[in-house]
Amino acid sequence: MYSGNRNVDKAYKKTMTSIVIGAIFLSLTVLLLILGTMKVSRYRKDVIHLNDAILSEDKDKYGKIAYLDALNFFEFATYGDDYGYYIAYDDDFYYLIGMSDKVFDHFAEEFEGKEYLRLYGYTEKIPAEVRGFAIEAINEELGENSVTEDNFNDAFGDTLLKVEKEKSVFGLSGFYEIAAMEVVLGAFSLVIGLILLLTGLSQRKSFETLPVDVRAEIDAPETTERPDLKLLLGNRHLFSYAGKIDAVDYDDIFWVYPTQHSTNGIHDYNFLNIVKKDGSKIVCGNSSAFGKKRREQTTDSHIGIMEYLHEKNPEIRLGYLEENLNAYNELVKSLKKK
């Protein structure tokens, strides 16, 4: 328990709740990261050589991840304006691969100075029209008509590799989307967790760093409580405990004025702004203003608070008047000169 005041204790406990929930979200982030890493590791184990995919009789062999250590490749057909089909080869066989022009430009640079280049991609069934172009291209390359529709599968198989660019933070080329769900949820929980944790720690610190004598004022018999505005009016301080706790010495207050908040043109909240002599401002006295009766009650509450503060310190300026705004501007100018 922070003090003997029930409402202040509730506010303090909320900061602890925020910290706990924030820690839970951060733990969830770690769990999602572990699950994502395990998922990628499992995919790594399932990655096979393109030749093994071609030889596989599995009905579900398409859409799988495969790789090819290509010694080189050349284009034999295009699809649309930015996609091409290529014949690639290693020490043993010829293969068909497909990639966008953007991916091709990437790998063309990667090939420089290397004996071979590992390509990753998804397995796909070779389209019929691509088969025809591949037959023409390879026969032209070899200078003979050795590949026909009848023996096409013996030369290339029935599977091509749809190559993707290297861009995975998990080290599995081009397949960062494998753990996309874990990444998105992990990022979300990380942001929420950090916000809740840091907010809770900051708010808790505001309670726990109050000087002992100031803290004692909260429970003093003469302290007046305004739970509707989440305010306490002590002998020397005003306490606002909406989220964190602010203790404002009456002698430090320069200006107090109310403001209204509207959503889509509807007046929904009233705030009480307390400007201190050091130029800082505390927004407190936040109260719902839905309905005419509620707005009147809120306005009366803010007026009562301002009158009380003026009694404690007659030098406090009240209301959003032009003369008060000018005085505040002069205060800011004088503070900048220091």
DAQUI-V697486 format. One line per field, one symbol per residue. ss: DSSP state (a for helix, b for strand, c for the rest). phi: phi as a letter, one per 30 degrees, with the letter a starting at -180 (. if undefined). A space follows every 10 residues. Layout:
ss: ???
phi: ???
This chain:
ss: cccccaaaaa aaaaaaaaaa aaaaaaaaaa aaaaaaaaaa aaaaaacbba aaaaaccccc ccccbbbbbb cbbbbbbbbc ccbbbbbbbc cccbbbbbbb aaaaaaaaaa ccccccbbbb bbbbbccaaa aaaaaaaaaa aacccccccc caaaacccbb bbbccccccc cccccaaaaa aaaaaaaaaa aaaaaaaaaa aaaaaaaacc caaaaaaacc cccbbbcccc bbbcccbbbb cccccbbbba aabbbbbbbb bbbccbbbbb bbbbbbcccc bbbbbbbbcc caaaaaaaaa aaaaaaaaaa aaccccbbcc caaaaaaaaa aaaaaaac
phi: .daddddddd dddddddddd dddddddddd dddddddddd dddedddbde ddddddcddc ddiccbbbcd daabdbabbi cbbbcbccbb dcbcbcbbad ddddeddddd ddicdabdcc acdbdddedd eddddddddd ddiacdcbdd cedddbicbc cddcddacdc iceibddece dddddddddd dddddddddd ddddddddcd eeddddddcd eddccbddch bbcddbbccc bdidccccde dcdcabadbc cbbhicdbbc bcccccddjd bccbhdbdbd iddddddddd dddddddddd ddbddddcid cddddddddd dddddddd
